[in-house]
Amino acid sequence: MYQSTSIDIVIPSFRLDENVLLNIFNVERPDGFLVNFYIVADNPLLVIPEEILKLAAENKINLIKNEINLGFSKTRNNGIRLGNGKWILLLDDDILPSKKLLIAYAEAIKKNRDSIGFAGVTNFPLPFNAATRAMDINGTTGHFKAALDNKPLVWVPTANVMLNREKMDMTLFNEKLDKGGEDIEFLLRNSLLHKEKYTPVPNAVVEHPWWNNGAIQTERIFRYGRGAADIAALDTIKPYTYHDFLNTSELLVLLLFFLPLIMFFYSVNGMILLIFLILLAEILTNIIKVLYQSKTFSLPVAMNLFWIKNCYEAGYMFESLAKGRLSGFAERIEMGFTKENPKWFRLNKWKIVKMILLLVLFSITRL
């Protein structure tokens, strides 16, 4: 049996930002709870800050430095295995916790001591440029704030989540997943194993900065798409996948694949025009979406939205095809995980808008 009032805070850290780590260490402690810190440094090239070394020397934190970069999954697993508290709070190394973070979790524990875990809230700053507005409209940060709806969840990003050690699949995070999605797969696996969802704690809040000071996230979003394709092939996620209408990336690749056949029946100019119309319909759809969501016309925001949406979709397609998993083409994951074997070919207003635009544009060019 683990000590029911013991909390292990596990922080895998590549940055080793002293200010961030000290802010986490200085959060207010809840009465009656033993709190232990486990910082696992995953960047062997960086010098560990003096204040962090001092806390470790005084046995106020447990500090481990990986000899080589192991990645988030293995580093988190190593940190989790170092402790023995019943409750494990996973935090990212670039967040700013509210002073009452542990107080909020402690109160939640007292109300539900047998919960599988607790989902906290990770807030991002208000959007301030075209890239951050596009990420906000796209829903890139939506899952981070899902606990605000105060409904049980089957997964939440590991930037701020508390797990019950007694109800964990002890294989922990899948260490083969190195592009993202390991949090989705592991937390969902736990939820399905115990037929239980994570309890939301809306007042357990941390603040997360915009990545790279709000710059467009090409590599990150493309990697997220690749990570999603990786987890889609796993037993945990596969029952929640389905096939859908082709997105822009898939449609363009399909056209290129059948290029010789198309060229036999069609002209070069006609092929170029068709590709242009597909891209134009996508861009116009994003312009309308930005106008609908923000009540403001902004071409820069629409172009950023077009870019990150297609980076994710291209990443998913690339990873699937690169691994020879043809079933990954036009495949989607039902991220709510509400029902196995979801229906194929789903429509929503943005797909309908895009289809109508493409048909109108194609009709115009045929006049």
C-alpha positions in Angstrom: 0.0 0.0 0.0 1.2 3.5 -0.8 0.8 6.4 1.6 -2.5 7.9 0.7 -1.5 11.5 1.6 1.8 11.5 -0.3 2.3 13.4 -3.5 5.2 12.8 -5.9 5.7 15.7 -8.3 7.5 14.4 -11.4 9.1 16.9 -13.8 11.0 15.7 -16.8 13.2 18.7 -17.8 15.2 19.4 -20.9 15.4 23.1 -20.3 16.4 23.2 -16.6 15.1 26.7 -16.3 16.0 27.6 -12.7 13.2 30.2 -12.4 10.5 27.8 -13.6 11.7 24.9 -11.4 12.0 27.1 -8.3 8.4 28.5 -8.9 7.2 24.9 -9.0 9.1 24.0 -5.8 7.7 27.0 -4.0 4.1 26.2 -4.4 2.0 26.2 -1.2 2.0 22.8 0.5 -1.3 21.3 1.7 -1.6 20.4 5.4 -1.4 16.8 6.1 0.3 15.8 2.8 3.9 14.8 2.2 5.2 16.3 -1.0 8.3 14.9 -2.8 9.9 16.4 -5.9 11.5 14.4 -8.6 13.3 16.4 -11.3 14.8 14.3 -14.1 17.2 16.3 -16.2 17.1 15.0 -19.8 19.7 17.2 -21.3 23.2 16.0 -20.4 24.9 19.0 -22.1 23.4 21.6 -19.8 24.9 22.6 -16.5 22.4 22.2 -13.6 21.6 25.6 -12.0 23.2 26.2 -8.6 19.9 26.7 -6.7 18.6 23.4 -8.0 21.9 21.6 -7.0 21.6 23.3 -3.6 18.0 21.9 -3.1 19.2 18.5 -4.1 22.2 18.7 -1.7 19.8 19.6 1.1 17.5 16.6 0.2 14.6 19.0 -0.6 14.3 17.6 -4.1 15.4 14.4 -5.8 17.5 15.2 -8.8 18.5 12.8 -11.5 20.5 13.6 -14.6 20.2 11.3 -17.6 23.6 10.4 -19.2 22.0 10.6 -22.6 18.8 12.2 -23.9 16.1 9.7 -23.3 13.0 11.6 -24.4 9.8 12.5 -22.5 8.3 9.0 -22.2 11.3 7.2 -20.7 12.3 10.2 -18.6 8.7 10.5 -17.1 8.7 6.7 -16.5 12.0 6.9 -14.7 10.8 9.8 -12.5 7.5 7.9 -11.7 9.4 4.8 -10.6 11.7 6.8 -8.3 8.8 7.7 -5.9 6.3 5.7 -3.9 3.6 8.2 -3.1 0.1 7.2 -3.9 -0.5 10.4 -6.0 1.8 11.4 -8.9 1.6 15.0 -10.2 3.0 15.3 -13.7 4.1 18.8 -14.7 5.9 20.2 -17.7 9.1 22.1 -17.2 7.9 25.4 -18.7 4.8 26.0 -16.7 4.0 28.6 -14.0 1.8 26.9 -11.3 -0.7 28.8 -9.3 0.3 29.1 -5.6 -2.7 27.0 -4.6 -2.1 24.2 -7.2 -1.4 21.5 -4.6 -4.1 22.8 -2.3 -6.7 22.3 -5.1 -5.4 18.8 -5.8 -5.4 17.9 -2.0 -9.0 19.0 -1.7 -9.9 16.9 -4.7 -8.2 13.9 -3.1 -10.1 14.3 0.1 -13.4 14.2 -1.8 -12.4 11.2 -3.9 -9.6 9.1 -2.5 -10.1 6.3 -4.9 -10.1 8.3 -8.1 -8.0 7.1 -11.0 -6.6 10.6 -11.1 -7.3 14.3 -11.5 -7.2 16.5 -14.6 -5.9 20.0 -14.0 -6.1 23.1 -16.2 -3.3 24.5 -18.3 -4.0 28.0 -19.5 -2.2 29.8 -22.3 -2.0 33.6 -22.6 -4.4 35.5 -24.7 -3.5 35.2 -28.4 -1.5 38.3 -29.5 -0.4 37.7 -33.1 -1.5 35.8 -36.2 0.2 32.5 -35.2 -1.3 32.4 -31.7 -4.8 33.4 -32.9 -4.6 30.7 -35.5 -3.6 28.1 -32.9 -6.5 29.2 -30.7 -9.1 29.0 -33.5 -7.6 25.6 -34.6 -8.1 24.2 -31.1 -4.4 23.4 -30.6 -4.6 24.3 -26.9 -8.2 23.1 -26.3 -7.3 19.8 -24.6 -5.1 21.7 -22.2 -8.2 23.5 -20.8 -10.7 20.7 -21.0 -11.1 20.4 -17.2 -12.7 23.8 -17.2 -15.9 22.1 -18.5 -15.9 20.2 -15.2 -16.8 16.9 -16.9 -14.9 13.6 -16.4 -12.1 13.0 -19.0 -10.4 10.0 -20.4 -7.2 11.9 -21.0 -5.5 15.3 -20.5 -2.1 16.6 -21.5 0.7 15.8 -19.1 1.5 19.5 -18.6 -0.7 19.2 -15.5 -2.3 15.9 -14.4 -2.4 13.9 -11.2 -2.4 10.1 -11.3 -3.2 7.4 -8.8 -0.2 5.1 -8.5 -2.5 2.2 -7.4 -4.5 2.5 -10.6 -1.8 2.8 -13.2 -0.9 0.3 -15.8 2.7 -0.3 -14.6 4.0 -0.4 -18.2 3.5 3.4 -17.9 4.2 5.6 -21.0 5.0 3.7 -24.2 8.7 4.5 -24.7 8.5 3.8 -28.4 6.4 6.9 -28.9 8.8 9.8 -29.4 6.8 12.3 -31.5 3.9 13.0 -29.3 0.6 11.3 -28.3 2.2 9.2 -25.5 0.0 11.0 -23.0 -3.2 10.3 -24.9 -2.3 6.6 -25.3 -1.2 6.0 -21.6 -4.0 7.9 -19.9 -6.7 6.4 -22.2 -5.2 2.9 -21.5 -5.5 3.5 -17.8 -9.1 4.8 -18.1 -10.2 1.8 -20.2 -8.4 -0.6 -17.9 -10.3 0.6 -14.8 -13.5 1.7 -16.7 -13.1 5.1 -15.0 -12.5 8.7 -16.1 -10.2 11.3 -14.6 -11.9 13.8 -12.2 -11.6 17.4 -13.4 -10.2 19.9 -11.0 -10.9 23.3 -12.6 -9.1 25.3 -9.9 -5.8 23.3 -10.2 -4.3 25.7 -12.6 -0.9 26.3 -14.3 0.0 28.8 -16.9 1.8 27.7 -20.1 3.6 30.2 -22.4 3.1 30.2 -26.1 5.8 28.0 -27.7 8.8 29.9 -29.0 7.3 33.3 -27.9 4.3 32.8 -30.2 6.1 31.8 -33.4 4.4 29.6 -36.0 4.8 26.0 -34.9 5.6 24.2 -38.2 7.8 21.4 -36.8 5.8 20.9 -33.6 2.4 20.6 -35.4 3.9 18.3 -38.1 5.4 16.1 -35.3 2.0 16.0 -33.5 0.5 14.7 -36.7 3.2 12.0 -37.0 2.6 11.2 -33.3 -1.1 10.8 -33.8 -0.5 8.4 -36.7 1.8 6.3 -34.5 -0.7 5.9 -31.7 -3.5 5.2 -34.2 -1.9 1.9 -34.9 -1.8 0.8 -31.3 -4.4 -1.5 -29.7 -5.6 1.2 -27.3 -6.4 3.8 -30.0 -7.2 1.7 -33.0 -10.9 1.0 -32.0 -11.5 4.7 -32.1 -10.2 5.4 -35.6 -12.3 5.8 -38.7 -11.9 6.9 -42.3 -13.1 10.2 -43.6 -13.3 12.4 -46.7 -9.9 13.3 -48.1 -8.3 16.4 -46.6 -6.2 18.7 -48.8 -2.9 17.0 -48.3 -4.3 13.6 -49.1 -6.2 14.9 -52.1 -3.0 16.4 -53.5 -0.9 13.3 -52.9 -3.6 11.2 -54.6 -3.6 13.5 -57.6 0.2 13.2 -57.9 0.0 9.5 -57.5 -2.4 9.2 -60.4 -0.7 12.0 -62.4 0.2 9.9 -65.5 -3.3 8.6 -65.8 -4.8 12.0 -65.2 -2.5 13.6 -67.7 -3.6 11.0 -70.3 -7.2 12.4 -70.1 -6.4 15.9 -69.0 -4.0 18.7 -69.9 -1.1 20.1 -67.9 -2.8 23.4 -67.5 -6.0 21.7 -66.3 -4.0 19.7 -63.7 -2.3 22.9 -62.4 -5.7 24.6 -62.3 -7.3 21.8 -60.3 -4.5 21.9 -57.7 -4.8 25.7 -57.5 -8.6 25.4 -57.0 -8.2 22.8 -54.2 -5.7 25.1 -52.4 -7.9 28.2 -53.0 -11.0 26.4 -51.6 -9.0 25.5 -48.4 -7.7 29.0 -48.0 -11.2 30.6 -48.5 -12.7 28.1 -46.0 -10.1 29.2 -43.4 -10.8 32.9 -44.1 -14.5 32.2 -43.5 -13.7 30.2 -40.3 -11.6 33.0 -38.9 -14.3 35.5 -39.7 -16.9 33.2 -38.0 -14.9 32.5 -34.9 -13.3 35.9 -34.3 -15.8 38.2 -36.0 -12.8 39.8 -37.7 -11.4 39.5 -41.2 -7.7 38.6 -41.1 -5.8 37.1 -44.0 -2.6 36.5 -41.9 -4.6 34.6 -39.3 -6.4 32.6 -42.0 -3.0 31.7 -43.7 -1.5 30.6 -40.4 -4.6 28.5 -39.7 -4.3 27.0 -43.2 -0.7 26.2 -42.5 -0.9 24.5 -39.1 -4.0 22.6 -40.1 -2.3 21.2 -43.1 1.0 20.6 -41.3 -0.8 18.3 -38.8 -2.7 16.5 -41.6 0.4 16.1 -43.7 2.4 14.8 -40.7 -0.3 12.1 -40.1 -0.3 11.1 -43.7 3.5 11.2 -44.0 4.0 8.9 -40.9 1.4 6.4 -42.1 2.8 6.1 -45.6 6.5 6.1 -44.4 5.7 3.1 -42.2 3.8 1.4 -45.0 0.5 1.6 -43.1 -1.8 2.3 -46.0 -4.8 2.1 -43.7 -3.6 5.4 -42.2 -4.5 7.2 -45.4 -7.7 9.2 -44.8 -7.7 7.9 -41.3 -8.8 10.0 -38.3 -8.9 9.5 -34.5 -12.1 10.3 -32.6 -10.3 12.2 -29.9 -13.3 12.2 -27.5 -13.0 8.4 -27.3 -16.7 8.1 -26.5 -17.6 5.1 -28.6 -15.7 2.3 -30.4 -15.9 1.9 -34.1 -17.1 5.4 -34.9 -19.0 6.1 -38.1 -17.0 6.9 -41.3 -17.3 9.9 -43.5 -18.4 12.6 -41.1 -19.6 16.0 -42.2 -19.3 19.2 -40.3 -20.0 22.8 -41.4 -16.4 23.4 -42.5 -16.2 20.4 -44.7 -19.5 21.4 -46.3 -18.3 25.0 -46.8 -15.1 23.6 -48.4 -17.0 21.2 -50.7 -19.4 24.0 -51.8 -16.5 26.4 -52.5 -14.6 23.7 -54.5 -17.7 22.9 -56.6 -18.4 26.6 -57.2 -14.8 27.4 -58.2 -14.7 24.3 -60.5 -18.0 25.3 -62.1 -16.8 28.9 -62.7 -13.6 27.7 -64.4 -15.6 25.4 -66.7 -17.9 28.2 -67.9 
